[in-house]
Amino acid sequence: MRRLILNMLLVMVATLLATASAQTPSAEVSLPRNPVEGDRFSLTVTVNNPDGNIEPPSAPELEGCTLLGGPGVSTMSSTSIVNGRMQSTSSTGYSFTYRADREGTVKVPAIDVKVSGKTLTTRPGQFSILKASERQQGGQGGSPYPGQGQARQPQGQGAEFRTGPNDLFIRIELSAGTVYENQAVECVTKLYSINAQISGIAASALPSFDGCLIENLPTPTNIEWNREHFNGENYYTAVISRSLLYPQRSGRLTIGEGGEYNVHVYREMIVNDFPFPRRVMDDKDVTVKSRAATLGVTPLPQPAPAGFNGAVGRFEAETRLVGNTFKTNEAATLIYTIKGTGNIKYLPTPQLDLPSEFELYDPHVENNAKVSGRNMTGTMTVEYTFVPQSVGNFHIGGTEFTYFDPSRSDYVSISLPSYDVEVAQGANISSSAVAFGGKQEIEAKNTDIHFIKTGADRPGSHKKFLAHSTLFWSIFPATLLLLILILAARSRSRSSRADEKTQRLNKAGKVARRRLSAAAKVLKNKQYESFYAELLNALQGYLGDKLQIASSQLSRDNITSRLLADGADTELTERLTAVLDECEMARYTPQLSPEQADRTFNDATDIINRIENLKRR
């Protein structure tokens, strides 16, 4: 009886925790990635964590598109326990199928979904329809980015692996073709691929940006693909790097010359094995040089005003004198502040018009600038410290801060105020003492110089060699032994690093779990085509590392024979083959089951765990 009551209480507590941790209902819309004219694409409205009955939304009208069908309904739910708290999430997706009919920008309005009488509204958005190219086919059945999905033209065994100059290239893009000196221009290094599958990009030689100051901008660590129409063709594009350039001289500048990148590409080949053909992966590294761009730099109008110090953009400036009373030999401060948008990070320190009776010290400069859009915005603060040396009335002259405004093609001057200062008699100490913190500190600097010690008639008679001491002979053997151990450890470490196969074998399980984690994230987002591609890449990468099989030799027969040799049973090899076949077939199947995807993921995880626990013969 007590056990029954305890179980009922536990169920009630779990139910309360699940209810308390339930997420707030929301609705969102998933937009396609720039389809091509003639492509079919899906637009999905997802209701997250619905708390009642859902009334299916109506299909939005999209200009330049034809509605073909829908909505197709898919559901997904998951439950997890984090730090003792149960969390449940669920979602329902409504997919509408369209055909892209006309090139242009398509605006997606806000879509209303009713859940238990409450109206949830999605955010409006937009996407582009690209013009159809002559070489590229539509995107039907393909992947939205080259890293996954079906290769466009599988080759027969032995066919040459070619990548033409217009199929794969790197291009330098500038936000403007002509700018003024010191005017910011955004520079983007972008990879273009028309049909090659890409798994990695690495720079072997960085492009040059001669004649420009460079401010590097953050870029994603993982490749993020988009689609773009360029020179009559539709390409998959990925940003390699972004930066802001500030040209320092006028004329025609060549931007991005000399860049060289190693691009790892692969393809799916059909190998005519008896009795049935099969698909295998073929890969290689391609060296791609960047295509430079030309930037026209217009010189600033001459003659420049007297107060101009190279500032280009739009700025504000002010000065402020700290304090009301001033005395001789006492430090005072004047603060000069410049803020705005432009080349503020590279401005020189402004000059002050101070009386000759004032001793000026090196200014303290703080420059807080950050990238805003395609330029730099921030504040430059300069603190000038000066010490009056004489009593009397003095005048600190007003200055002008002048900058060039590219939008107006003209110089703008800001008049800064002058200051009249009355200096009274202060303490009778030198300004140098003030600068170093007082007389005591100056005297302390001389304590490291001592008089020559007298009375040593025969300095050499007191010499004692270290090798004659007991301490030396007690430390020397231990030091020698420690040196031998360090050399032995380095030798073993070097041997271990040289054994690449052993290192791949030891890390195969960790790498596989990391890849499975990426596949799980894609599955959670209900991107089933991408999920199967991720899962297939994870299994093939794991088997290649674990079984020491090259990617070009990663066939079903080679995998099975190697696993059997390592102690696997026939049931395990058959399950592995079935999962691999299911991943390949599912990538080309239009109807995908969420339950089937979950089952396939669990089977793949169990297979990897069983292979990891095999005892090699």
C-alpha positions in Angstrom: 0.0 0.0 0.0 2.8 2.4 0.9 4.6 1.6 -2.3 1.4 2.3 -4.3 0.9 5.7 -2.6 4.6 6.6 -3.1 4.3 5.8 -6.9 1.2 7.9 -7.2 3.0 10.8 -5.5 6.0 10.5 -7.8 3.7 10.5 -10.9 1.9 13.6 -9.6 5.2 15.4 -9.0 6.5 14.5 -12.4 3.3 15.7 -14.0 3.5 19.0 -12.1 7.2 19.4 -13.1 6.3 18.7 -16.8 3.5 21.2 -16.7 5.6 23.9 -15.0 8.4 23.4 -17.5 6.1 23.6 -20.5 7.2 26.1 -23.1 5.1 29.1 -24.2 3.3 28.4 -27.6 4.7 30.2 -30.6 4.6 30.1 -34.4 7.4 30.6 -36.9 7.8 30.2 -40.7 10.7 28.5 -42.5 11.7 30.2 -45.7 13.4 28.6 -48.7 17.0 29.4 -49.6 16.7 31.3 -52.9 15.1 28.8 -55.3 15.6 29.0 -59.0 12.9 29.7 -61.6 11.0 26.5 -62.2 12.0 25.0 -58.8 9.5 23.5 -56.4 10.0 24.6 -52.8 8.3 24.2 -49.4 7.2 26.9 -47.0 6.6 25.5 -43.6 4.6 27.1 -40.7 5.6 25.5 -37.4 3.6 25.7 -34.2 5.9 25.1 -31.2 4.5 23.7 -27.9 0.8 24.0 -28.8 -1.5 23.9 -25.7 -4.7 22.8 -27.5 -6.3 22.1 -30.8 -4.7 23.8 -33.8 -6.7 25.2 -36.7 -4.5 24.7 -39.8 -3.3 28.0 -41.3 -4.2 29.1 -44.8 -1.6 29.1 -47.5 -0.2 32.6 -48.0 -0.3 34.2 -51.5 3.3 34.6 -52.8 3.9 36.9 -55.7 5.6 35.2 -58.6 4.8 31.7 -57.2 2.1 29.1 -57.8 0.7 27.0 -54.9 0.9 23.3 -55.8 -0.5 21.7 -52.7 -0.6 21.5 -48.9 -0.6 21.6 -46.1 1.3 18.5 -45.3 1.3 17.9 -41.6 4.2 16.6 -39.5 4.5 16.4 -35.7 7.5 16.0 -33.3 7.8 15.7 -29.6 10.6 15.1 -27.1 11.0 14.8 -23.3 14.2 15.3 -21.3 15.2 15.6 -17.7 17.8 18.3 -16.9 19.0 18.8 -13.3 16.1 16.8 -12.0 13.5 18.8 -14.0 11.4 17.2 -16.7 11.0 19.3 -19.9 8.7 18.4 -22.7 8.6 20.0 -26.1 6.4 19.4 -29.1 5.8 21.0 -32.5 3.5 20.6 -35.5 4.5 21.7 -39.0 2.3 22.7 -41.9 4.1 22.6 -45.2 2.9 24.2 -48.4 4.5 23.4 -51.8 5.0 26.1 -54.4 6.6 26.5 -57.8 8.9 29.5 -58.4 7.6 31.1 -61.6 9.3 34.4 -61.9 12.7 35.9 -60.9 12.5 38.6 -58.1 12.1 39.2 -54.4 9.1 37.4 -52.8 7.6 38.9 -49.6 6.1 36.5 -47.2 3.3 38.1 -45.1 2.6 37.4 -41.4 0.6 34.1 -41.1 -2.0 33.6 -38.4 -2.5 30.3 -36.7 -5.3 29.7 -34.2 -4.6 27.4 -31.2 -7.5 26.8 -28.8 -9.1 30.1 -29.9 -5.8 32.1 -29.4 -4.2 33.6 -32.5 -0.4 33.1 -33.0 1.3 35.2 -35.7 4.5 34.5 -37.5 7.0 37.3 -38.4 6.9 38.5 -42.0 10.0 37.7 -44.2 11.2 37.6 -47.7 13.4 35.5 -50.1 14.7 35.8 -53.6 13.9 33.7 -56.7 17.0 33.4 -58.9 17.0 33.5 -62.7 17.4 30.1 -64.3 20.8 29.4 -65.8 21.6 27.4 -68.9 23.9 24.8 -67.2 22.1 24.3 -63.9 19.0 22.3 -63.6 16.3 23.2 -61.0 16.8 22.5 -57.4 14.2 19.7 -57.3 15.4 16.9 -55.1 18.7 18.5 -54.4 20.3 19.8 -51.3 20.2 23.6 -50.4 23.9 23.6 -50.1 26.9 21.7 -51.6 28.1 20.1 -48.4 25.2 17.6 -48.4 22.8 16.0 -50.8 22.9 14.5 -54.3 25.8 15.1 -56.6 24.6 16.6 -59.9 26.5 14.3 -62.3 27.6 11.0 -60.8 30.6 9.7 -62.8 31.4 6.2 -63.9 34.3 4.3 -62.4 37.6 5.6 -63.7 36.2 8.9 -65.0 38.4 11.9 -64.5 37.5 14.1 -61.6 37.5 17.6 -63.1 36.6 21.0 -61.7 36.5 23.8 -64.3 37.6 27.4 -63.7 33.9 28.5 -63.8 32.6 25.6 -61.7 34.7 26.4 -58.6 36.4 29.8 -57.9 37.0 32.4 -55.2 36.0 36.0 -55.8 36.7 39.2 -54.0 33.6 41.4 -53.7 33.6 45.1 -52.7 30.7 47.0 -51.4 31.6 50.0 -53.7 33.6 50.4 -56.8 34.8 53.9 -56.1 35.5 55.6 -52.8 37.5 58.5 -51.4 40.8 58.1 -49.6 40.2 56.8 -46.0 36.6 56.0 -46.8 35.5 52.5 -45.6 34.6 49.8 -48.1 33.5 46.3 -47.2 35.6 43.5 -48.7 34.1 39.9 -48.8 36.1 36.9 -49.9 33.5 34.4 -51.3 33.6 30.9 -52.6 31.5 30.0 -55.6 30.6 26.4 -56.5 28.2 25.3 -59.3 28.2 21.5 -58.8 31.1 20.4 -56.6 30.5 19.1 -53.1 32.7 21.0 -50.5 33.8 19.6 -47.2 36.6 22.1 -46.2 38.4 25.3 -47.1 41.9 26.3 -45.9 44.0 29.3 -46.9 47.5 28.5 -48.0 48.3 32.1 -49.0 46.3 35.1 -47.9 45.3 37.8 -50.5 47.1 41.1 -50.4 45.4 44.4 -49.7 48.2 46.8 -50.6 47.5 50.5 -50.0 44.8 49.9 -47.4 44.4 49.7 -43.7 42.5 46.5 -42.8 39.9 45.8 -40.0 39.0 42.1 -40.0 35.4 41.2 -39.3 34.2 38.0 -37.6 33.0 35.2 -39.9 31.3 31.9 -39.0 33.6 29.0 -38.2 31.4 26.6 -40.1 30.6 26.9 -43.8 27.2 28.5 -44.3 25.9 28.1 -47.9 23.6 30.4 -49.9 22.5 30.6 -53.5 23.4 33.4 -55.9 23.0 34.2 -59.6 26.3 35.3 -61.1 27.4 35.8 -64.8 24.3 33.9 -66.0 24.7 30.9 -63.7 23.4 29.9 -60.3 26.0 29.1 -57.7 26.2 27.9 -54.2 28.2 30.6 -52.3 30.0 30.7 -48.9 31.7 33.6 -47.2 35.3 32.8 -46.3 36.3 36.2 -44.8 35.0 39.7 -44.3 36.9 42.9 -43.6 36.7 46.7 -43.8 39.3 48.5 -46.0 40.5 52.1 -45.7 42.5 53.0 -48.8 45.4 55.2 -48.1 46.3 56.4 -51.6 44.3 57.5 -54.6 44.2 55.7 -58.0 43.3 52.2 -59.1 44.1 49.6 -56.4 44.1 45.9 -56.9 42.4 44.2 -54.0 42.8 40.6 -53.0 45.6 39.5 -55.4 47.7 36.5 -54.6 45.2 34.6 -52.4 45.4 30.8 -52.6 43.1 28.3 -50.9 43.0 24.5 -50.6 39.4 23.4 -51.2 38.5 19.8 -50.4 35.9 18.6 -52.9 34.2 15.2 -53.3 31.6 13.5 -55.5 29.4 10.5 -55.5 30.5 7.9 -58.2 28.6 4.9 -59.4 30.9 1.9 -59.4 29.8 -1.1 -61.6 30.3 -3.9 -59.1 28.9 -7.3 -59.8 26.0 -8.0 -59.5 24.7 -4.4 -58.8 26.2 -1.0 -59.2 26.8 1.0 -56.0 27.7 4.5 -55.0 31.1 5.4 -53.5 32.7 8.7 -52.5 35.7 10.1 -54.4 37.5 13.2 -53.1 40.5 15.4 -53.7 42.1 18.7 -52.8 41.8 21.6 -55.4 44.0 24.7 -55.3 41.9 27.7 -56.1 43.3 31.3 -56.5 41.3 34.3 -55.6 40.0 36.6 -58.3 41.1 40.1 -57.5 38.9 43.1 -57.7 39.7 46.7 -58.7 38.9 49.7 -56.4 38.9 53.2 -57.7 40.1 55.7 -55.0 39.3 59.4 -55.5 41.8 61.8 -53.9 40.4 64.3 -51.3 39.8 67.8 -52.6 42.8 70.1 -52.4 43.9 72.3 -50.7 42.7 70.7 -47.4 41.8 73.1 -44.5 44.4 73.8 -41.9 42.7 71.7 -39.2 42.3 68.6 -41.3 44.1 65.5 -39.9 42.8 62.7 -42.1 39.3 62.1 -40.6 36.8 60.8 -43.2 33.2 60.2 -42.3 30.8 62.0 -40.0 32.0 63.2 -36.6 31.3 65.3 -33.6 34.0 66.9 -31.4 34.3 68.7 -28.1 36.8 69.7 -25.4 36.5 70.0 -21.7 38.9 71.6 -19.1 38.8 69.7 -15.8 38.8 72.0 -12.7 38.3 75.7 -12.0 41.5 76.6 -10.1 45.1 76.1 -11.2 48.4 76.4 -9.4 52.0 76.1 -10.4 53.6 72.7 -10.3 50.1 71.0 -10.0 48.8 68.8 -12.8 45.7 69.8 -14.8 43.7 67.9 -17.4 42.0 68.9 -20.7 39.8 66.2 -22.3 39.3 66.1 -26.1 36.5 63.8 -27.3 35.7 62.8 -30.9 32.8 60.5 -31.8 31.1 59.4 -35.0 31.3 57.0 -37.9 34.3 56.7 -40.2 38.0 55.9 -39.8 37.9 56.9 -36.1 40.2 54.0 -35.1 43.0 55.4 -37.2 42.9 59.1 -36.3 46.1 60.7 -35.1 46.2 62.5 -31.8 44.9 66.1 -32.1 47.3 69.0 -31.3 46.7 71.6 -28.6 47.6 75.3 -28.6 49.1 75.6 -25.1 51.2 78.5 -23.7 55.0 77.9 -23.5 54.8 78.2 -19.7 52.8 74.9 -19.6 54.7 71.6 -19.5 52.7 69.1 -21.5 53.1 65.3 -21.0 52.2 62.4 -23.4 48.4 62.2 -23.7 46.4 59.2 -22.7 44.3 57.9 -25.6 41.3 55.6 -25.5 39.7 54.5 -28.7 36.4 52.5 -28.4 35.3 51.6 -31.9 33.1 48.8 -33.2 31.9 47.8 -36.6 28.4 49.1 -37.5 27.1 48.0 -40.9 29.8 48.7 -43.4 31.8 51.2 -41.4 33.3 51.8 -37.9 31.5 53.8 -35.2 32.9 54.8 -31.8 34.5 57.4 -29.6 38.1 58.6 -29.3 38.9 60.2 -25.9 42.3 62.0 -25.4 43.3 63.2 -21.9 46.1 65.9 -22.0 47.9 66.4 -18.7 49.8 69.7 -18.3 51.6 71.5 -15.5 51.7 75.3 -15.3 55.2 76.6 -14.4 54.5 80.3 -13.9 52.0 82.5 -12.1 49.7 84.7 -14.2 46.8 84.7 -16.7 47.2 82.4 -19.7 45.2 81.7 -22.8 44.6 78.1 -24.2 43.8 78.7 -27.8 40.7 77.2 -29.4 41.2 74.7 -32.3 39.1 73.4 -35.2 38.4 69.8 -35.8 37.9 69.3 -39.5 36.7 66.1 -41.3 35.8 65.2 -44.8 32.2 64.0 -45.4 31.9 61.7 -48.4 28.2 62.1 -48.6 28.6 65.8 -49.1 31.9 65.6 -50.9 33.1 68.5 -48.8 35.0 69.3 -45.6 33.2 70.2 -42.4 34.9 72.2 -39.6 33.9 72.2 -35.9 35.1 75.1 -33.8 36.3 74.2 -30.4 36.3 76.7 -27.5 39.4 78.5 -26.1 40.1 78.8 -22.3 41.4 81.6 -20.2 43.3 80.2 -17.2 44.5 82.0 -14.0 47.4 80.3 -12.4 48.2 80.9 -8.7 51.4 80.1 -6.8 51.6 76.4 -5.8 54.1 74.2 -4.0 57.7 74.9 -4.8 58.6 71.5 -6.4 59.7 70.6 -9.8 57.3 69.5 -12.4 59.4 66.4 -12.9 58.7 65.4 -9.3 55.0 65.9 -9.9 55.1 63.6 -12.9 56.9 60.8 -11.1 54.7 61.1 -7.9 56.9 63.2 -5.6 60.5 63.7 -4.4 60.6 60.5 -2.4 60.2 58.4 -5.6 63.0 60.2 -7.4 65.4 59.7 -4.5 64.4 56.0 -4.3 65.6 55.5 -7.9 69.2 56.2 -6.9 69.3 53.3 -4.3 70.5 50.8 -6.9 73.9 52.6 -7.3 76.4 51.8 -4.5 80.0 52.9 -3.7 82.9 50.6 -4.6 83.7 48.3 -1.7 87.2 48.9 -0.4 89.6 46.7 1.6 89.8 43.7 -0.8 93.6 43.6 -1.4 93.4 40.2 -3.2 90.0 39.7 -4.8 91.0 36.5 -6.5 92.0 34.7 -3.3 88.4 34.3 -2.2 87.3 32.4 -5.4 85.4 29.1 -4.9 84.4 27.0 -7.8 80.8 25.6 -7.9 82.1 22.1 -8.9 84.0 21.9 -5.5 80.8 22.3 -3.5 78.7 19.5 -2.0 75.5 21.1 -3.2 76.6 20.8 -6.8 77.2 17.0 -6.6 73.9 16.5 -4.8 71.9 18.2 -7.5 73.8 17.2 -10.6 72.7 13.4 -10.7 69.0 14.4 -10.2 69.2 17.0 -12.9 70.8 14.5 -15.3 68.1 11.9 -14.6 65.4 14.5 -15.1 66.9 15.4 -18.5 67.0 11.8 -19.6 63.3 11.3 -18.6 62.3 14.5 -20.5 64.1 13.3 -23.7 62.5 9.9 -23.4 59.0 11.4 -23.0 59.5 13.7 -26.0 60.7 10.7 -28.1 57.5 8.7 -27.2 55.3 11.7 -27.9 56.9 12.3 -31.2 56.5 8.7 -32.2 52.8 8.8 -31.2 52.2 11.9 -33.2 54.0 10.3 -36.2 51.7 7.3 -36.1 48.7 8.9 -37.8 46.8 5.7 -38.1 47.0 5.0 -34.4 45.8 8.6 -33.6 42.8 8.3 -36.0 41.9 4.9 -34.5 42.0 6.2 -31.0 39.9 9.3 -31.8 37.4 7.5 -34.1 34.8 7.1 -31.4 34.9 10.6 -30.1 34.8 12.1 -33.6 31.8 9.8 -34.4 29.9 11.0 -31.4 30.5 14.6 -32.3 29.2 13.9 -35.8 26.2 12.1 -34.4 25.5 15.1 -32.3 25.4 17.3 -35.4 23.0 14.9 -37.0 20.8 14.9 -33.9 20.5 18.7 -34.1 19.4 18.6 -37.7 16.9 15.9 -36.8 15.5 18.0 -34.0 14.9 20.8 -36.6 12.9 18.3 -38.8 15.3 18.7 -41.7 15.1 15.1 -42.7 17.0 15.2 -45.9 19.9 17.0 -44.3 19.7 14.5 -41.3 20.2 11.5 -43.5 23.2 13.1 -45.3 24.7 14.1 -41.9 24.2 10.6 -40.6 25.7 9.0 -43.7 28.8 11.3 -43.5 29.1 10.4 -39.7 29.1 6.6 -40.4 31.4 6.8 -43.4 33.9 9.0 -41.5 33.8 6.8 -38.5 34.3 3.5 -40.4 37.1 5.1 -42.4 38.9 6.1 -39.2 38.1 3.0 -37.2 38.8 0.4 -39.9 41.7 2.3 -41.6 40.0 2.3 -45.0 40.5 5.1 -47.5 37.3 7.0 -48.6 37.7 5.8 -52.2 37.8 2.1 -50.9 35.0 2.4 -48.5 32.7 -0.2 -50.1 30.2 -2.6 -48.5 32.5 -5.6 -49.1 35.6 -4.0 -47.6 33.6 -2.8 -44.5 32.1 -6.2 -43.9 35.3 -8.2 -44.3 37.2 -5.8 -42.0 34.5 -6.0 -39.3 34.4 -9.8 -39.5 38.2 -9.9 -39.1 37.9 -7.7 -36.0 35.4 -10.0 -34.3 32.1 -8.7 -35.4 29.2 -11.1 -36.0 27.1 -11.4 -39.2 24.1 -9.7 -37.5 26.1 -6.5 -36.8 27.4 -6.2 -40.3 23.9 -6.8 -41.8 22.4 -4.1 -39.5 25.2 -1.7 -40.5 24.7 -2.4 -44.3 20.9 -1.8 -43.8 21.5 1.6 -42.1 23.9 2.7 -44.8 21.5 1.7 -47.6 18.6 3.4 -45.8 20.6 6.6 -45.5 21.4 6.7 -49.2 17.9 5.8 -50.3 16.2 8.2 -47.9 18.1 11.2 -49.4 16.2 10.7 -52.6 12.8 9.7 -51.2 10.3 12.6 -51.1 8.3 11.2 -48.2 10.2 10.9 -45.0 8.9 9.5 -41.7 9.9 11.2 -38.5 9.5 7.9 -36.6 11.7 6.1 -39.2 14.4 8.8 -38.8 14.4 8.4 -35.1 14.7 4.6 -35.4 17.6 5.0 -37.9 19.5 7.4 -35.6 19.1 5.0 -32.7 20.3 2.0 -34.8 23.4 4.0 -36.0 24.3 4.9 -32.4 23.9 1.3 -31.2 26.1 0.1 -34.1 28.9 2.5 -33.3 28.8 1.5 -29.6 29.0 -2.2 -30.5 31.9 -1.6 -32.8 33.7 0.4 -30.1 33.3 -2.6 -27.7 34.7 -5.2 -30.2 37.7 -7.1 -28.9 40.2 -7.3 -31.8 41.5 -10.8 -32.6 
